[in-house]
């Protein structure tokens, strides 16, 4: 399921540099001026900090913005 979120406000794994998705295949820009991006809600990729697979909607206190 695809969802839209603001990359400026949302601190979710899909927008974090530590969420290993090298091609950013689960992200698509919707409106870059407003900072809106579409992401695959249930996608799972490896978190380089936790060393575990994390959902795109998950979050943690060590969030660092990807873009």
Secondary structure, DSSP 8 states (H G I E B T S, - for coil): -EEEEETTT---GGGBTTEE-TT-TTEEEEETTTTEEEEETT-EEEETTTTEEEETT---TT--B--
